Amino acid sequence: MTKRNVLLIVVDQWRADCVPYLGTAHLKTPHLDRLCREGVTFRHHVTTAVPCGPARASLHTGLYLMNHRQVQNWVPLDSRHMTLPRALRDLGHDPALIGYTTTAPDPRTTSPNDPRFNTLGDLMDGWRPVGDFGPGHDHYFGWLAQQGFEIPANRDDIWLPEGVDAVPGATDRPARIPKELSDSAFFTDKALAYLKGRDGKPFFLHLGYYRPHPPFVASAPYHAMYAPADMKAPIRAETVAEEAAQHPLLTYYMRNAKQGSFFTRGEGLVAAMDEAQIRQMRATYYGMMTEVDDCLGRVFAELDATDQWKNTLVVFTSDHGEQLGDHHLLGKIGYFDESFRIPLVIVDPDATQTRGSIVDAFTESVDIMPTLIDWLGGRVPNACDGRSLVPLVHGEIPADWRDALHYEFDFRNVFPNDAEGELGLSMDECTLSVLQDGAFKYVHFTSLPPLLFDLANDPNQFTNLAEDPAYSTIVRDYAQRALSWRMRHADRTLTHFRASPNGLEKRTASHIERDSK
């Protein structure tokens, strides 16, 4: 049997509208372009949760936020869930990880003195770390020291611009760290060392990159590769007050989100950023993307040189998006598309007939885990909310494929301050859920007013129609659809099994099978 390798590339904070194959102007990513030409690109793909920890929990468990319940970066992940690395080990694979997963362990399985509880999310159990970028980035800074780089007392200052002592926000200056020693270079060197060390043996490699995550400072020459004048202007209301008036959650962000959360030593509110600052930030963001792409080129060249490309499933995706100044916001927050829409490209060496195609079906991050298990010949866990994309990669869209996108956000006790206190909500009321199809986007809040956007006439989602009597029926219908979606996806880990005179059986839609587990 032909060996089957997997290269799962997970970048951080890469928006879906930054894929040149789908029409993004100016961005230079020749190696991502290669993936799109040789694989299948998914036009309507979302993460089902933000920020990083919840997003990666969904990607690695195939579960919606409402089921895995790692609702924020610091919230532990329940050990009962089947995760991607555990499933891979069940299949006989030794999954390697470069990067991070932002996962706190289940406190019921370890001591409260476990040092992993002193950090903001550690590594998910089951992975073999071969290039750890966990909390504190100790391995990266150790690598820098080994390379002879003098690390400042405040280690994060390596991402300050060269020759500048304070950064008020977006800057056109390069980072102090040279590109040969950037975190992207670190990940790439670790990937090449791992692949060379395998000596041709089959592999499963999760290759994570920290960029284009903030701080928005790129190493030379990437800092000056793009001109701010060529960047798109932000999509936002004319005034901050007008933007804030849409919803209480937006009002909260406009008043509290600070630039210091995104720029090293940044000052002032995010909402105070002018268009020139946002264009500069976007130019730097593009530069970091091109740096990641150049690094991927080195990895792809190794697979080509060792004749492993032809046997390797390559998946390129992100954990979540980035507001990038749209709607007067930065980061991955709220309910706007910019935070949730992400790229997905899959190169399947078995799917030669669909090379270069674009899939318009609705796909979600929960589909990644079942796709990988399916491609490797395993059985997708009953509990998975996602579905394998292997049929779609081969040009077949199942008749019962989803008719909408679904994603969630839990904003309890999250930056920039205290949403619970200011909005008068209990911790478990700080939640929202989105149902979005080609016509409307419905946002349901546990204890705040809902939102409804007409996507045909208002694609950028400025006008809330939820209180308009003319749309009351549509609000009702979408609310009912959202409720039905939650009911269909309630935890079903064991609901397909039953005891019988013949022993344990598993029921599926078409038959009953004996199960030995």
C-alpha positions, 0 to 999 in steps of 0.5 A: 500500500502506498504510504500516506503523509499529511501536512496540516498547515495552520496559520494564525489570524489569516483572513479569508479575503487574503487568498490571491487565487480568489482575487485578492489584489497585490498579495504575493503568495506563490506557494499558496497559489500552487496549493490552489492550482494543485488542490481545491479551494473552499470559498465559504469556509469559517471557523466555528469559534473564536479566539485561538483556544476555542477555534483550535479546540473545534478544529481538533475535536470536530465539535462546535463550541456548544459541545466542546465548551473550551469557551475561552483560551484559559478554559480547560478542554474536557478530556473525554473528547476524542481529539485529532492526535488521539484519533491518529494514534488509534490509527497507528500514527505518531502525530508531530506538532510544530506551533501550539494549540492553546489548550489547558488540561482537564483539571480532573486528570492532573494536579491543581499544581500542574504548571500548565495552569499558570499559563494561557493555554498549553499544548493538547495532549497526544501531539509529539511536539517537535517545535513547541511555541507554547506559552512564553515561547521558551523554545523559540527564545532558546533557539534565538540564544543558540543562534547567538542573538542577544535577547533583551531583558523584556524578550517580547521587545524583539518585535519592536521596530529597529531603532524605536523605543516606543511604538504608538501603533501601526509602523513602517519600521522593520522588527528588530529580529532579522527574517533569518531568526523570525518565529516563522523561520524558527517554525520552518527550520523545525519542520525541515529538521523533522522531515529530514529526520523521518528519512522518508518514513510516513509522517503526520505533521501539524505545521503551525505559524504564528503570523500574521498574528499581532504585533503588526511588525514584520522583519525586513524586507517584508516590512516594506514589501507593500505600499499602504496606498495600495491597501483597501480602505477599512469597511466601517461606519463613518463615525465610531458613534454610528458603528457603536449604535448597532448593538450594545456589544459593539458599544462596549468594544468601541469604548474599551478595546485598546491598541496596546492589545495588538501593538507592542506598547501601543497607545489609545483606543482601537476605534481612534485609529485613522485610515492611514494607520489602518492602511499601514497596518494592512501593508505590514499584515500582507508582508507577514503573509508573504514571509509565511509563504516564502517559508512554506516554499522551503518546506514544499521544496523538501517534499519535492526533492524527496519525492514525497509531495505526490503522497502527501495530503496538504491542508492549509487553513487558519484558526480564525480571521482578523478585523484589521480595522473593519467596523472600527475593530481589531482582533477576532471578536464579535460577530462580523465575517472578518473574524470568522471567515478563513482560508481552506485549501486541500491538496489531495494527491488522489483527486487529480480530476478536481485540481484548481477547482473552487468549492462554493459549498458551506464548510466549517472548521469542524470538518477538518478533523473528520476529513483527516481521519477519513482520508487516512482510512479511520472511522469518524467519531459519532460525536463529530459535528463536522463532516468529511470533506473528502467527497467535496475534494473529489467533486461530489457534494452530498445531497444533505450537505449543510445549507448555512454556516454556523459559528459562536463566540463566548465573550465572558471575562475577555479583553478589553476589560469586563464585558459582563459588568458593563453589559449587566450579564452573568458569565453564562449569558455572554454568548452569541450564535450565528446562522448565516446562509446566502440570503441573511445573517442572524445573530442570536444573543443569550440575553442581548438583542438579536441582529439580522442582516440582509446580505444581498443589500447589505453585505458588509452588515451595517443595518440591523433589521431584527427590530423591523416589523417587515422582517419579523417572520424572517427573524422567527424562521432563522431563530427556529432554524438556529434552535433546530441546529443546536438540537440536532448537534446536541452531544451524541457521543453514545446516542448511536449505540444500544444494548441488545440481545446480540450485545452492543450495537451501533445504529446508523441511518441505514443499518445496525452494526456490531461494535467491539468497543 
